[in-house]
Amino acid sequence: MKEPTLGNPQNTIEVLQKYNFVFQKKFGQNFLIDTHVLDKIIAAAEITKDDFVLEIGPGIGTTLRTQPG
């Protein structure tokens, strides 16, 4: 069974609430919640299921969880 995508707003909110993350947009803390944009990022980076990807940043790993395979 495939895990739910973090690119979905509802799933992102669930993760943030589950781990008690508190972020504020006024500090530039935003989340990528558009799966079409995520797909474009992955395609532009030419990431395949054979690639090792390390996502660095303060987010919840949305791009990493979206990669192929």
Sequence and secondary structure as in RCSB ss.txt:
>XXXX:A:sequence
MKEPTLGNPQNTIEVLQKYNFVFQKKFGQNFLIDTHVLDKIIAAAEITKDDFVLEIGPGIGTTLRTQPG
>XXXX:A:secstr
     TTSHHHHHHHHHHTT    GGGT      HHHHHHHHHHHT  TT      SSS  HHHHHS  
